[in-house]
């Protein structure tokens, strides 16, 4: 009885094994038709998943010379390329495909059009565009293959990217500048491919506040140049801001003129804000981070009125007088100072700003080409002589 049962069991197991083998032979490659998220992809005439690999006759992918290439030093804007040589040292045709979801910023520009036959080679072209300054970079592209031992190969490029001339930092910020404070900031101008750089002249592009800035320049010392990777020479430009700027935002631009043809002028934005014993506050329309009142569109038939507050503190609070010096546009914006609220340590002056109904259509929405409207206040404070209120608005209809 035991012998009969053993024979039956053995026959059943043998049949199961044969069935599994047949199933694997017929459907074993089906897994290659699905990507990581489980969605099926369509076969193509050159699809790796459709390439049958017979036992003992698989392709073998080899990157001749290695999978890394050093471009060396490049200038921003340069476009370089390199061919990687791919050889098939196996016994079946080799298929290469791009991996589309690669995070590489380089481009696989060219792949072999046909399958690479055993013993043959094909070339893969990688292109790279240097878009920004980078003392060191390394990027890679991935290719999928039908080599069962190397389903994915990675080709990498590396090097450094420098600008001909670079300003560090690119802008200057005088944040929280006191109305009586003197503060200095420095930018450095580096040249990475030439040794004869010179900053020959500096200009202040906003004339209204130019008198509040002093600018000096000098060549950098060898030690200062050595601290910037790959720099060959450089200059220091010191910018000093003096008392006298209006309360509120600082908006200035310094233009540096050099002796180099490819960097004849370099603009350095100067931003920040001036604070003092006089502070401006408002409702939700006032965005202090931009030093801007944002009204948006104002219906012509209705107009708009809103109120802000000027807080005057410090030892001069009882003596300070505030007047409206000007508005821009003067025929649309109207402003007046109300009676102050007197508290033990501060005086609060209401500032009423109005766009009357029936005002002419005008666009003063702040943008690169359009300046916002403005209300300019004058004070008798010994340091804060002016307060500027910028207003983003457009009369519509």
Buried (B, 14 or more C-beta within 10 A) or exposed (E): EEEEEEEEEEEEEEEEEEEEEEEEEEEEBEEBEEEEEEEEEEEEEBBBBBBEBEEEEBBBBBBEEEBBBEBEBBBBEEEBBBEBEBBBBBBBBBBBBBBEEBEBEBBBEBBBEEBBBBEBBBEBEBBBBBEEBBEEBEBBBBBBBBBEEBEEBBBBBBBBBBBBBBBEEEBBBBEEBEBEBEBEBEBBBBBBBBEEBBBEEBEBEEEEBEEBBEBEBEBBEEEBBEEBEEBBBBBBBEBBBEBBBBBBBBBBBBEBBBEBEEBEEBEBEBBBBBBBBBBBEBEEBBEEEEBBBBBEEBEBEEBBEBEBBBBBBBEBBEEBEBEBBEBBEEEBBBBEBEEBEEEEEBBBBBBBBBBBBEBEEBEBBBEEEEEBBBBBBBBEBEBBBBBBBBBBBBBEE
